[in-house]
């Protein structure tokens, strides 16, 4: 059941999720691998870095009405040794760099928001 739901969520991301995924995929953030819409226990998390045990949730307005449910979910995830970060959709869309910096801070990584393009050489050609 969770696999089908996770696939459906991956195929229909929100604009905010799509924006964040563009910056997390292909190890663009500090060289770390993130997965999206990953099953953990009975839950599906938006984004997770399994190596660092960090979950990033991007919440729409409907989460304001389900704060209690989210709190229970986050508590269970913390018992599984995950750290959970939550951002509102509008934060992700309007303050992308600040959100990415908060994720880097939670990962205890140096700032690598704009890595050099793959395949670039550091020496100059004459």
TAKAPE-V385209 format. One record per helix or strand. SS is the DSSP state (A for helix, B for strand). FROM is the first residue (numbers start at 1). TO is the last residue. If there is no record, write none. Layout:
ss/from/to
SS/FROM/TO
SS/FROM/TO
This chain:
ss/from/to
A/2/11
A/15/27
B/35/40
B/43/49
B/54/59
A/61/79
B/83/88
A/89/94
A/96/107
